[in-house]
Amino acid sequence: METLEAYMPEDVYSMVVMGVVAFIVIWLVMFVLRKLIGIAMVAILIIGGLMVWHNPAVLQTAQDAVVRYYDQWRYGASTHDDQQHL
């Protein structure tokens, strides 16, 4: 059975170079993934905004939800408002 010892370099310089290369590769992968996730989030917001903008029923529902959440945050929830939205 082969072990990793056969593939690992024995000198310190090679180990340091492998560590630096591994660090750079991990950093680049994380940088690219962060950018891709950010681009995907912006695309989701744009597509969702277009869907809401072009569909009046969804637009009205979104406006009602935003106004309801804002009113609840600004004025607090009352029992009358809670019964009205049920």
PDB file of N, CA, C and O in Angstrom:
ATOM      1  N   MET A   1       0.843  -1.170   0.000  1.00  0.00           N
ATOM      2  CA  MET A   1       0.000   0.000   0.000  1.00  0.00           C
ATOM      3  C   MET A   1       0.892   1.238   0.000  1.00  0.00           C
ATOM      4  O   MET A   1       1.807   1.364   0.814  1.00  0.00           O
ATOM      5  N   GLU A   2       0.605   2.145  -0.930  1.00  0.00           N
ATOM      6  CA  GLU A   2       1.400   3.353  -1.023  1.00  0.00           C
ATOM      7  C   GLU A   2       0.919   4.386  -0.004  1.00  0.00           C
ATOM      8  O   GLU A   2      -0.274   4.489   0.284  1.00  0.00           O
ATOM      9  N   THR A   3       1.854   5.132   0.524  1.00  0.00           N
ATOM     10  CA  THR A   3       1.510   6.191   1.459  1.00  0.00           C
ATOM     11  C   THR A   3       1.912   7.528   0.872  1.00  0.00           C
ATOM     12  O   THR A   3       2.580   7.590  -0.160  1.00  0.00           O
ATOM     13  N   LEU A   4       1.506   8.587   1.528  1.00  0.00           N
ATOM     14  CA  LEU A   4       1.847   9.931   1.064  1.00  0.00           C
ATOM     15  C   LEU A   4       3.321  10.241   1.241  1.00  0.00           C
ATOM     16  O   LEU A   4       3.836  11.168   0.615  1.00  0.00           O
ATOM     17  N   GLU A   5       4.003   9.490   2.076  1.00  0.00           N
ATOM     18  CA  GLU A   5       5.421   9.750   2.310  1.00  0.00           C
ATOM     19  C   GLU A   5       6.237   9.606   1.030  1.00  0.00           C
ATOM     20  O   GLU A   5       7.265  10.265   0.873  1.00  0.00           O
ATOM     21  N   ALA A   6       5.792   8.761   0.126  1.00  0.00           N
ATOM     22  CA  ALA A   6       6.516   8.571  -1.124  1.00  0.00           C
ATOM     23  C   ALA A   6       6.417   9.808  -2.017  1.00  0.00           C
ATOM     24  O   ALA A   6       7.293  10.035  -2.851  1.00  0.00           O
ATOM     25  N   TYR A   7       5.362  10.610  -1.853  1.00  0.00           N
ATOM     26  CA  TYR A   7       5.148  11.774  -2.694  1.00  0.00           C
ATOM     27  C   TYR A   7       5.571  13.087  -2.035  1.00  0.00           C
ATOM     28  O   TYR A   7       5.658  14.110  -2.714  1.00  0.00           O
ATOM     29  N   MET A   8       5.829  13.078  -0.753  1.00  0.00           N
ATOM     30  CA  MET A   8       6.191  14.296  -0.028  1.00  0.00           C
ATOM     31  C   MET A   8       7.688  14.560  -0.166  1.00  0.00           C
ATOM     32  O   MET A   8       8.496  13.654   0.035  1.00  0.00           O
ATOM     33  N   PRO A   9       8.062  15.785  -0.504  1.00  0.00           N
ATOM     34  CA  PRO A   9       9.495  16.096  -0.565  1.00  0.00           C
ATOM     35  C   PRO A   9      10.102  16.115   0.829  1.00  0.00           C
ATOM     36  O   PRO A   9       9.410  16.369   1.815  1.00  0.00           O
ATOM     37  N   GLU A  10      11.389  15.847   0.902  1.00  0.00           N
ATOM     38  CA  GLU A  10      12.041  15.750   2.203  1.00  0.00           C
ATOM     39  C   GLU A  10      12.743  17.034   2.600  1.00  0.00           C
ATOM     40  O   GLU A  10      12.959  17.261   3.791  1.00  0.00           O
ATOM     41  N   ASP A  11      13.111  17.889   1.640  1.00  0.00           N
ATOM     42  CA  ASP A  11      13.834  19.108   2.005  1.00  0.00           C
ATOM     43  C   ASP A  11      12.869  20.213   2.403  1.00  0.00           C
ATOM     44  O   ASP A  11      11.715  20.231   1.974  1.00  0.00           O
ATOM     45  N   VAL A  12      13.354  21.127   3.223  1.00  0.00           N
ATOM     46  CA  VAL A  12      12.524  22.193   3.781  1.00  0.00           C
ATOM     47  C   VAL A  12      12.093  23.174   2.692  1.00  0.00           C
ATOM     48  O   VAL A  12      10.953  23.639   2.700  1.00  0.00           O
ATOM     49  N   TYR A  13      12.985  23.491   1.761  1.00  0.00           N
ATOM     50  CA  TYR A  13      12.669  24.449   0.710  1.00  0.00           C
ATOM     51  C   TYR A  13      11.467  23.994  -0.114  1.00  0.00           C
ATOM     52  O   TYR A  13      10.583  24.799  -0.407  1.00  0.00           O
ATOM     53  N   SER A  14      11.421  22.746  -0.483  1.00  0.00           N
ATOM     54  CA  SER A  14      10.290  22.231  -1.264  1.00  0.00           C
ATOM     55  C   SER A  14       8.997  22.271  -0.455  1.00  0.00           C
ATOM     56  O   SER A  14       7.933  22.565  -1.000  1.00  0.00           O
ATOM     57  N   MET A  15       9.082  21.982   0.820  1.00  0.00           N
ATOM     58  CA  MET A  15       7.893  22.045   1.680  1.00  0.00           C
ATOM     59  C   MET A  15       7.361  23.471   1.772  1.00  0.00           C
ATOM     60  O   MET A  15       6.151  23.688   1.716  1.00  0.00           O
ATOM     61  N   VAL A  16       8.272  24.454   1.913  1.00  0.00           N
ATOM     62  CA  VAL A  16       7.857  25.856   1.996  1.00  0.00           C
ATOM     63  C   VAL A  16       7.215  26.289   0.682  1.00  0.00           C
ATOM     64  O   VAL A  16       6.182  26.959   0.687  1.00  0.00           O
ATOM     65  N   VAL A  17       7.822  25.911  -0.442  1.00  0.00           N
ATOM     66  CA  VAL A  17       7.265  26.272  -1.747  1.00  0.00           C
ATOM     67  C   VAL A  17       5.887  25.635  -1.922  1.00  0.00           C
ATOM     68  O   VAL A  17       4.965  26.288  -2.411  1.00  0.00           O
ATOM     69  N   MET A  18       5.737  24.378  -1.532  1.00  0.00           N
ATOM     70  CA  MET A  18       4.424  23.726  -1.639  1.00  0.00           C
ATOM     71  C   MET A  18       3.396  24.413  -0.750  1.00  0.00           C
ATOM     72  O   MET A  18       2.241  24.569  -1.148  1.00  0.00           O
ATOM     73  N   GLY A  19       3.799  24.822   0.444  1.00  0.00           N
ATOM     74  CA  GLY A  19       2.887  25.534   1.334  1.00  0.00           C
ATOM     75  C   GLY A  19       2.464  26.871   0.763  1.00  0.00           C
ATOM     76  O   GLY A  19       1.289  27.229   0.836  1.00  0.00           O
ATOM     77  N   VAL A  20       3.402  27.618   0.194  1.00  0.00           N
ATOM     78  CA  VAL A  20       3.086  28.914  -0.405  1.00  0.00           C
ATOM     79  C   VAL A  20       2.167  28.739  -1.609  1.00  0.00           C
ATOM     80  O   VAL A  20       1.202  29.487  -1.766  1.00  0.00           O
ATOM     81  N   VAL A  21       2.456  27.770  -2.448  1.00  0.00           N
ATOM     82  CA  VAL A  21       1.603  27.509  -3.617  1.00  0.00           C
ATOM     83  C   VAL A  21       0.201  27.097  -3.171  1.00  0.00           C
ATOM     84  O   VAL A  21      -0.787  27.549  -3.751  1.00  0.00           O
ATOM     85  N   ALA A  22       0.101  26.258  -2.162  1.00  0.00           N
ATOM     86  CA  ALA A  22      -1.208  25.837  -1.652  1.00  0.00           C
ATOM     87  C   ALA A  22      -1.973  27.030  -1.095  1.00  0.00           C
ATOM     88  O   ALA A  22      -3.179  27.149  -1.312  1.00  0.00           O
ATOM     89  N   PHE A  23      -1.282  27.916  -0.378  1.00  0.00           N
ATOM     90  CA  PHE A  23      -1.922  29.105   0.173  1.00  0.00           C
ATOM     91  C   PHE A  23      -2.436  30.008  -0.944  1.00  0.00           C
ATOM     92  O   PHE A  23      -3.559  30.506  -0.867  1.00  0.00           O
ATOM     93  N   ILE A  24      -1.635  30.222  -1.974  1.00  0.00           N
ATOM     94  CA  ILE A  24      -2.042  31.077  -3.095  1.00  0.00           C
ATOM     95  C   ILE A  24      -3.233  30.470  -3.829  1.00  0.00           C
ATOM     96  O   ILE A  24      -4.163  31.185  -4.201  1.00  0.00           O
ATOM     97  N   VAL A  25      -3.210  29.157  -4.038  1.00  0.00           N
ATOM     98  CA  VAL A  25      -4.320  28.498  -4.722  1.00  0.00           C
ATOM     99  C   VAL A  25      -5.598  28.615  -3.900  1.00  0.00           C
ATOM    100  O   VAL A  25      -6.658  28.910  -4.452  1.00  0.00           O
ATOM    101  N   ILE A  26      -5.519  28.391  -2.606  1.00  0.00           N
ATOM    102  CA  ILE A  26      -6.705  28.508  -1.741  1.00  0.00           C
ATOM    103  C   ILE A  26      -7.216  29.942  -1.737  1.00  0.00           C
ATOM    104  O   ILE A  26      -8.425  30.167  -1.800  1.00  0.00           O
ATOM    105  N   TRP A  27      -6.309  30.918  -1.663  1.00  0.00           N
ATOM    106  CA  TRP A  27      -6.709  32.326  -1.674  1.00  0.00           C
ATOM    107  C   TRP A  27      -7.403  32.678  -2.983  1.00  0.00           C
ATOM    108  O   TRP A  27      -8.434  33.351  -2.970  1.00  0.00           O
ATOM    109  N   LEU A  28      -6.850  32.230  -4.125  1.00  0.00           N
ATOM    110  CA  LEU A  28      -7.466  32.520  -5.416  1.00  0.00           C
ATOM    111  C   LEU A  28      -8.843  31.869  -5.548  1.00  0.00           C
ATOM    112  O   LEU A  28      -9.774  32.481  -6.071  1.00  0.00           O
ATOM    113  N   VAL A  29      -8.968  30.640  -5.078  1.00  0.00           N
ATOM    114  CA  VAL A  29     -10.267  29.964  -5.137  1.00  0.00           C
ATOM    115  C   VAL A  29     -11.287  30.718  -4.300  1.00  0.00           C
ATOM    116  O   VAL A  29     -12.416  30.920  -4.747  1.00  0.00           O
ATOM    117  N   MET A  30     -10.919  31.134  -3.108  1.00  0.00           N
ATOM    118  CA  MET A  30     -11.841  31.875  -2.257  1.00  0.00           C
ATOM    119  C   MET A  30     -12.189  33.225  -2.880  1.00  0.00           C
ATOM    120  O   MET A  30     -13.342  33.652  -2.807  1.00  0.00           O
ATOM    121  N   PHE A  31     -11.225  33.901  -3.487  1.00  0.00           N
ATOM    122  CA  PHE A  31     -11.463  35.183  -4.121  1.00  0.00           C
ATOM    123  C   PHE A  31     -12.442  35.027  -5.282  1.00  0.00           C
ATOM    124  O   PHE A  31     -13.381  35.812  -5.421  1.00  0.00           O
ATOM    125  N   VAL A  32     -12.218  34.017  -6.107  1.00  0.00           N
ATOM    126  CA  VAL A  32     -13.089  33.786  -7.255  1.00  0.00           C
ATOM    127  C   VAL A  32     -14.485  33.382  -6.793  1.00  0.00           C
ATOM    128  O   VAL A  32     -15.473  33.874  -7.338  1.00  0.00           O
ATOM    129  N   LEU A  33     -14.590  32.504  -5.807  1.00  0.00           N
ATOM    130  CA  LEU A  33     -15.897  32.090  -5.304  1.00  0.00           C
ATOM    131  C   LEU A  33     -16.664  33.269  -4.715  1.00  0.00           C
ATOM    132  O   LEU A  33     -17.872  33.389  -4.917  1.00  0.00           O
ATOM    133  N   ARG A  34     -15.968  34.138  -3.987  1.00  0.00           N
ATOM    134  CA  ARG A  34     -16.626  35.310  -3.409  1.00  0.00           C
ATOM    135  C   ARG A  34     -17.166  36.211  -4.512  1.00  0.00           C
ATOM    136  O   ARG A  34     -18.280  36.725  -4.406  1.00  0.00           O
ATOM    137  N   LYS A  35     -16.385  36.404  -5.569  1.00  0.00           N
ATOM    138  CA  LYS A  35     -16.841  37.231  -6.687  1.00  0.00           C
ATOM    139  C   LYS A  35     -18.021  36.575  -7.407  1.00  0.00           C
ATOM    140  O   LYS A  35     -18.985  37.253  -7.763  1.00  0.00           O
ATOM    141  N   LEU A  36     -17.947  35.266  -7.620  1.00  0.00           N
ATOM    142  CA  LEU A  36     -19.045  34.578  -8.297  1.00  0.00           C
ATOM    143  C   LEU A  36     -20.328  34.624  -7.477  1.00  0.00           C
ATOM    144  O   LEU A  36     -21.414  34.798  -8.032  1.00  0.00           O
ATOM    145  N   ILE A  37     -20.212  34.471  -6.172  1.00  0.00           N
ATOM    146  CA  ILE A  37     -21.400  34.556  -5.318  1.00  0.00           C
ATOM    147  C   ILE A  37     -21.974  35.967  -5.362  1.00  0.00           C
ATOM    148  O   ILE A  37     -23.192  36.140  -5.400  1.00  0.00           O
ATOM    149  N   GLY A  38     -21.109  36.972  -5.357  1.00  0.00           N
ATOM    150  CA  GLY A  38     -21.582  38.356  -5.453  1.00  0.00           C
ATOM    151  C   GLY A  38     -22.279  38.625  -6.768  1.00  0.00           C
ATOM    152  O   GLY A  38     -23.322  39.279  -6.797  1.00  0.00           O
ATOM    153  N   ILE A  39     -21.718  38.130  -7.856  1.00  0.00           N
ATOM    154  CA  ILE A  39     -22.342  38.314  -9.170  1.00  0.00           C
ATOM    155  C   ILE A  39     -23.684  37.597  -9.224  1.00  0.00           C
ATOM    156  O   ILE A  39     -24.646  38.121  -9.785  1.00  0.00           O
ATOM    157  N   ALA A  40     -23.754  36.404  -8.645  1.00  0.00           N
ATOM    158  CA  ALA A  40     -25.018  35.660  -8.625  1.00  0.00           C
ATOM    159  C   ALA A  40     -26.070  36.401  -7.807  1.00  0.00           C
ATOM    160  O   ALA A  40     -27.240  36.429  -8.189  1.00  0.00           O
ATOM    161  N   MET A  41     -25.670  37.002  -6.690  1.00  0.00           N
ATOM    162  CA  MET A  41     -26.633  37.756  -5.866  1.00  0.00           C
ATOM    163  C   MET A  41     -27.170  38.968  -6.627  1.00  0.00           C
ATOM    164  O   MET A  41     -28.369  39.247  -6.583  1.00  0.00           O
ATOM    165  N   VAL A  42     -26.291  39.686  -7.322  1.00  0.00           N
ATOM    166  CA  VAL A  42     -26.736  40.842  -8.110  1.00  0.00           C
ATOM    167  C   VAL A  42     -27.667  40.386  -9.225  1.00  0.00           C
ATOM    168  O   VAL A  42     -28.686  41.028  -9.479  1.00  0.00           O
ATOM    169  N   ALA A  43     -27.331  39.291  -9.891  1.00  0.00           N
ATOM    170  CA  ALA A  43     -28.190  38.776 -10.953  1.00  0.00           C
ATOM    171  C   ALA A  43     -29.565  38.376 -10.407  1.00  0.00           C
ATOM    172  O   ALA A  43     -30.586  38.626 -11.048  1.00  0.00           O
ATOM    173  N   ILE A  44     -29.587  37.764  -9.239  1.00  0.00           N
ATOM    174  CA  ILE A  44     -30.868  37.380  -8.620  1.00  0.00           C
ATOM    175  C   ILE A  44     -31.704  38.606  -8.312  1.00  0.00           C
ATOM    176  O   ILE A  44     -32.912  38.608  -8.552  1.00  0.00           O
ATOM    177  N   LEU A  45     -31.077  39.655  -7.782  1.00  0.00           N
ATOM    178  CA  LEU A  45     -31.809  40.884  -7.485  1.00  0.00           C
ATOM    179  C   LEU A  45     -32.350  41.533  -8.752  1.00  0.00           C
ATOM    180  O   LEU A  45     -33.487  42.006  -8.767  1.00  0.00           O
ATOM    181  N   ILE A  46     -31.549  41.560  -9.816  1.00  0.00           N
ATOM    182  CA  ILE A  46     -31.994  42.170 -11.070  1.00  0.00           C
ATOM    183  C   ILE A  46     -33.147  41.368 -11.672  1.00  0.00           C
ATOM    184  O   ILE A  46     -34.154  41.946 -12.081  1.00  0.00           O
ATOM    185  N   ILE A  47     -33.009  40.054 -11.730  1.00  0.00           N
ATOM    186  CA  ILE A  47     -34.071  39.220 -12.302  1.00  0.00           C
ATOM    187  C   ILE A  47     -35.340  39.317 -11.463  1.00  0.00           C
ATOM    188  O   ILE A  47     -36.439  39.421 -12.007  1.00  0.00           O
ATOM    189  N   GLY A  48     -35.194  39.283 -10.143  1.00  0.00           N
ATOM    190  CA  GLY A  48     -36.369  39.426  -9.274  1.00  0.00           C
ATOM    191  C   GLY A  48     -37.026  40.784  -9.433  1.00  0.00           C
ATOM    192  O   GLY A  48     -38.253  40.883  -9.454  1.00  0.00           O
ATOM    193  N   GLY A  49     -36.222  41.832  -9.545  1.00  0.00           N
ATOM    194  CA  GLY A  49     -36.778  43.173  -9.754  1.00  0.00           C
ATOM    195  C   GLY A  49     -37.526  43.280 -11.066  1.00  0.00           C
ATOM    196  O   GLY A  49     -38.594  43.889 -11.126  1.00  0.00           O
ATOM    197  N   LEU A  50     -36.975  42.693 -12.117  1.00  0.00           N
ATOM    198  CA  LEU A  50     -37.670  42.712 -13.409  1.00  0.00           C
ATOM    199  C   LEU A  50     -38.972  41.924 -13.361  1.00  0.00           C
ATOM    200  O   LEU A  50     -39.972  42.335 -13.949  1.00  0.00           O
ATOM    201  N   MET A  51     -38.961  40.790 -12.661  1.00  0.00           N
ATOM    202  CA  MET A  51     -40.185  40.001 -12.545  1.00  0.00           C
ATOM    203  C   MET A  51     -41.263  40.784 -11.801  1.00  0.00           C
ATOM    204  O   MET A  51     -42.429  40.779 -12.195  1.00  0.00           O
ATOM    205  N   VAL A  52     -40.866  41.452 -10.730  1.00  0.00           N
ATOM    206  CA  VAL A  52     -41.832  42.234  -9.956  1.00  0.00           C
ATOM    207  C   VAL A  52     -42.309  43.431 -10.770  1.00  0.00           C
ATOM    208  O   VAL A  52     -43.490  43.776 -10.726  1.00  0.00           O
ATOM    209  N   TRP A  53     -41.417  44.062 -11.502  1.00  0.00           N
ATOM    210  CA  TRP A  53     -41.763  45.264 -12.261  1.00  0.00           C
ATOM    211  C   TRP A  53     -42.751  44.963 -13.384  1.00  0.00           C
ATOM    212  O   TRP A  53     -43.639  45.771 -13.654  1.00  0.00           O
ATOM    213  N   HIS A  54     -42.609  43.807 -14.044  1.00  0.00           N
ATOM    214  CA  HIS A  54     -43.436  43.489 -15.202  1.00  0.00           C
ATOM    215  C   HIS A  54     -44.694  42.707 -14.864  1.00  0.00           C
ATOM    216  O   HIS A  54     -45.489  42.438 -15.764  1.00  0.00           O
ATOM    217  N   ASN A  55     -44.909  42.335 -13.628  1.00  0.00           N
ATOM    218  CA  ASN A  55     -46.100  41.591 -13.238  1.00  0.00           C
ATOM    219  C   ASN A  55     -46.851  42.407 -12.195  1.00  0.00           C
ATOM    220  O   ASN A  55     -46.428  42.451 -11.039  1.00  0.00           O
ATOM    221  N   PRO A  56     -47.953  43.055 -12.567  1.00  0.00           N
ATOM    222  CA  PRO A  56     -48.666  43.940 -11.631  1.00  0.00           C
ATOM    223  C   PRO A  56     -49.153  43.247 -10.361  1.00  0.00           C
ATOM    224  O   PRO A  56     -49.163  43.860  -9.294  1.00  0.00           O
ATOM    225  N   ALA A  57     -49.554  41.988 -10.457  1.00  0.00           N
ATOM    226  CA  ALA A  57     -50.032  41.284  -9.264  1.00  0.00           C
ATOM    227  C   ALA A  57     -48.890  41.089  -8.270  1.00  0.00           C
ATOM    228  O   ALA A  57     -49.068  41.296  -7.069  1.00  0.00           O
ATOM    229  N   VAL A  58     -47.730  40.694  -8.763  1.00  0.00           N
ATOM    230  CA  VAL A  58     -46.576  40.508  -7.885  1.00  0.00           C
ATOM    231  C   VAL A  58     -46.101  41.855  -7.353  1.00  0.00           C
ATOM    232  O   VAL A  58     -45.679  41.955  -6.201  1.00  0.00           O
ATOM    233  N   LEU A  59     -46.168  42.904  -8.200  1.00  0.00           N
ATOM    234  CA  LEU A  59     -45.763  44.241  -7.767  1.00  0.00           C
ATOM    235  C   LEU A  59     -46.632  44.717  -6.612  1.00  0.00           C
ATOM    236  O   LEU A  59     -46.119  45.261  -5.634  1.00  0.00           O
ATOM    237  N   GLN A  60     -47.935  44.520  -6.714  1.00  0.00           N
ATOM    238  CA  GLN A  60     -48.843  44.944  -5.643  1.00  0.00           C
ATOM    239  C   GLN A  60     -48.575  44.157  -4.362  1.00  0.00           C
ATOM    240  O   GLN A  60     -48.583  44.727  -3.271  1.00  0.00           O
ATOM    241  N   THR A  61     -48.337  42.849  -4.489  1.00  0.00           N
ATOM    242  CA  THR A  61     -48.030  42.028  -3.327  1.00  0.00           C
ATOM    243  C   THR A  61     -46.727  42.482  -2.674  1.00  0.00           C
ATOM    244  O   THR A  61     -46.641  42.564  -1.449  1.00  0.00           O
ATOM    245  N   ALA A  62     -45.716  42.777  -3.488  1.00  0.00           N
ATOM    246  CA  ALA A  62     -44.438  43.235  -2.950  1.00  0.00           C
ATOM    247  C   ALA A  62     -44.589  44.592  -2.262  1.00  0.00           C
ATOM    248  O   ALA A  62     -44.017  44.818  -1.196  1.00  0.00           O
ATOM    249  N   GLN A  63     -45.356  45.490  -2.872  1.00  0.00           N
ATOM    250  CA  GLN A  63     -45.579  46.804  -2.249  1.00  0.00           C
ATOM    251  C   GLN A  63     -46.310  46.659  -0.919  1.00  0.00           C
ATOM    252  O   GLN A  63     -45.954  47.313   0.061  1.00  0.00           O
ATOM    253  N   ASP A  64     -47.320  45.816  -0.883  1.00  0.00           N
ATOM    254  CA  ASP A  64     -48.058  45.601   0.364  1.00  0.00           C
ATOM    255  C   ASP A  64     -47.156  45.023   1.450  1.00  0.00           C
ATOM    256  O   ASP A  64     -47.231  45.437   2.607  1.00  0.00           O
ATOM    257  N   ALA A  65     -46.304  44.069   1.079  1.00  0.00           N
ATOM    258  CA  ALA A  65     -45.400  43.469   2.061  1.00  0.00           C
ATOM    259  C   ALA A  65     -44.413  44.493   2.595  1.00  0.00           C
ATOM    260  O   ALA A  65     -44.157  44.540   3.799  1.00  0.00           O
ATOM    261  N   VAL A  66     -43.858  45.311   1.715  1.00  0.00           N
ATOM    262  CA  VAL A  66     -42.893  46.332   2.160  1.00  0.00           C
ATOM    263  C   VAL A  66     -43.569  47.349   3.059  1.00  0.00           C
ATOM    264  O   VAL A  66     -43.019  47.716   4.097  1.00  0.00           O
ATOM    265  N   VAL A  67     -44.752  47.812   2.679  1.00  0.00           N
ATOM    266  CA  VAL A  67     -45.467  48.797   3.505  1.00  0.00           C
ATOM    267  C   VAL A  67     -45.831  48.184   4.858  1.00  0.00           C
ATOM    268  O   VAL A  67     -45.720  48.849   5.887  1.00  0.00           O
ATOM    269  N   ARG A  68     -46.262  46.930   4.863  1.00  0.00           N
ATOM    270  CA  ARG A  68     -46.636  46.273   6.117  1.00  0.00           C
ATOM    271  C   ARG A  68     -45.426  46.134   7.048  1.00  0.00           C
ATOM    272  O   ARG A  68     -45.521  46.414   8.243  1.00  0.00           O
ATOM    273  N   TYR A  69     -44.299  45.702   6.496  1.00  0.00           N
ATOM    274  CA  TYR A  69     -43.093  45.571   7.322  1.00  0.00           C
ATOM    275  C   TYR A  69     -42.599  46.918   7.813  1.00  0.00           C
ATOM    276  O   TYR A  69     -42.157  47.037   8.956  1.00  0.00           O
ATOM    277  N   TYR A  70     -42.667  47.936   6.964  1.00  0.00           N
ATOM    278  CA  TYR A  70     -42.240  49.273   7.386  1.00  0.00           C
ATOM    279  C   TYR A  70     -43.150  49.806   8.481  1.00  0.00           C
ATOM    280  O   TYR A  70     -42.669  50.343   9.479  1.00  0.00           O
ATOM    281  N   ASP A  71     -44.461  49.662   8.306  1.00  0.00           N
ATOM    282  CA  ASP A  71     -45.395  50.139   9.326  1.00  0.00           C
ATOM    283  C   ASP A  71     -45.190  49.399  10.644  1.00  0.00           C
ATOM    284  O   ASP A  71     -45.262  50.004  11.714  1.00  0.00           O
ATOM    285  N   GLN A  72     -44.936  48.104  10.571  1.00  0.00           N
ATOM    286  CA  GLN A  72     -44.696  47.339  11.790  1.00  0.00           C
ATOM    287  C   GLN A  72     -43.417  47.808  12.467  1.00  0.00           C
ATOM    288  O   GLN A  72     -43.367  47.911  13.693  1.00  0.00           O
ATOM    289  N   TRP A  73     -42.394  48.091  11.688  1.00  0.00           N
ATOM    290  CA  TRP A  73     -41.133  48.567  12.259  1.00  0.00           C
ATOM    291  C   TRP A  73     -41.291  49.973  12.823  1.00  0.00           C
ATOM    292  O   TRP A  73     -40.778  50.265  13.903  1.00  0.00           O
ATOM    293  N   ARG A  74     -41.990  50.842  12.109  1.00  0.00           N
ATOM    294  CA  ARG A  74     -42.090  52.249  12.504  1.00  0.00           C
ATOM    295  C   ARG A  74     -43.079  52.462  13.643  1.00  0.00           C
ATOM    296  O   ARG A  74     -42.776  53.162  14.610  1.00  0.00           O
ATOM    297  N   TYR A  75     -44.259  51.862  13.530  1.00  0.00           N
ATOM    298  CA  TYR A  75     -45.330  52.141  14.486  1.00  0.00           C
ATOM    299  C   TYR A  75     -45.608  50.994  15.449  1.00  0.00           C
ATOM    300  O   TYR A  75     -46.347  51.172  16.418  1.00  0.00           O
ATOM    301  N   GLY A  76     -45.044  49.846  15.209  1.00  0.00           N
ATOM    302  CA  GLY A  76     -45.314  48.690  16.054  1.00  0.00           C
ATOM    303  C   GLY A  76     -46.592  48.006  15.605  1.00  0.00           C
ATOM    304  O   GLY A  76     -47.439  48.624  14.960  1.00  0.00           O
ATOM    305  N   ALA A  77     -46.731  46.750  15.939  1.00  0.00           N
ATOM    306  CA  ALA A  77     -47.909  45.991  15.523  1.00  0.00           C
ATOM    307  C   ALA A  77     -49.027  46.195  16.532  1.00  0.00           C
ATOM    308  O   ALA A  77     -48.805  46.182  17.742  1.00  0.00           O
ATOM    309  N   SER A  78     -50.217  46.380  16.015  1.00  0.00           N
ATOM    310  CA  SER A  78     -51.383  46.464  16.880  1.00  0.00           C
ATOM    311  C   SER A  78     -52.237  45.228  16.656  1.00  0.00           C
ATOM    312  O   SER A  78     -52.075  44.531  15.654  1.00  0.00           O
ATOM    313  N   THR A  79     -53.135  44.956  17.572  1.00  0.00           N
ATOM    314  CA  THR A  79     -53.966  43.758  17.437  1.00  0.00           C
ATOM    315  C   THR A  79     -54.920  43.902  16.254  1.00  0.00           C
ATOM    316  O   THR A  79     -55.249  42.905  15.611  1.00  0.00           O
ATOM    317  N   HIS A  80     -55.373  45.125  15.952  1.00  0.00           N
ATOM    318  CA  HIS A  80     -56.270  45.329  14.819  1.00  0.00           C
ATOM    319  C   HIS A  80     -55.556  45.018  13.500  1.00  0.00           C
ATOM    320  O   HIS A  80     -56.132  44.384  12.616  1.00  0.00           O
ATOM    321  N   ASP A  81     -54.322  45.457  13.368  1.00  0.00           N
ATOM    322  CA  ASP A  81     -53.570  45.186  12.143  1.00  0.00           C
ATOM    323  C   ASP A  81     -53.279  43.702  11.992  1.00  0.00           C
ATOM    324  O   ASP A  81     -53.314  43.181  10.878  1.00  0.00           O
ATOM    325  N   ASP A  82     -52.993  43.015  13.085  1.00  0.00           N
ATOM    326  CA  ASP A  82     -52.714  41.597  13.013  1.00  0.00           C
ATOM    327  C   ASP A  82     -53.964  40.823  12.572  1.00  0.00           C
ATOM    328  O   ASP A  82     -53.849  39.865  11.807  1.00  0.00           O
ATOM    329  N   GLN A  83     -55.141  41.217  13.037  1.00  0.00           N
ATOM    330  CA  GLN A  83     -56.372  40.532  12.650  1.00  0.00           C
ATOM    331  C   GLN A  83     -56.742  40.858  11.216  1.00  0.00           C
ATOM    332  O   GLN A  83     -57.316  40.013  10.529  1.00  0.00           O
ATOM    333  N   GLN A  84     -56.430  42.061  10.744  1.00  0.00           N
ATOM    334  CA  GLN A  84     -56.784  42.472   9.405  1.00  0.00           C
ATOM    335  C   GLN A  84     -56.010  41.685   8.350  1.00  0.00           C
ATOM    336  O   GLN A  84     -56.564  41.377   7.295  1.00  0.00           O
ATOM    337  N   HIS A  85     -54.732  41.350   8.611  1.00  0.00           N
ATOM    338  CA  HIS A  85     -53.897  40.677   7.622  1.00  0.00           C
ATOM    339  C   HIS A  85     -54.023  39.164   7.678  1.00  0.00           C
ATOM    340  O   HIS A  85     -53.387  38.479   6.877  1.00  0.00           O
ATOM    341  N   LEU A  86     -54.803  38.621   8.578  1.00  0.00           N
ATOM    342  CA  LEU A  86     -54.965  37.167   8.650  1.00  0.00           C
ATOM    343  C   LEU A  86     -55.891  36.647   7.610  1.00  0.00           C
ATOM    344  O   LEU A  86     -56.129  35.442   7.543  1.00  0.00           O
TER     345      LEU A  86
END
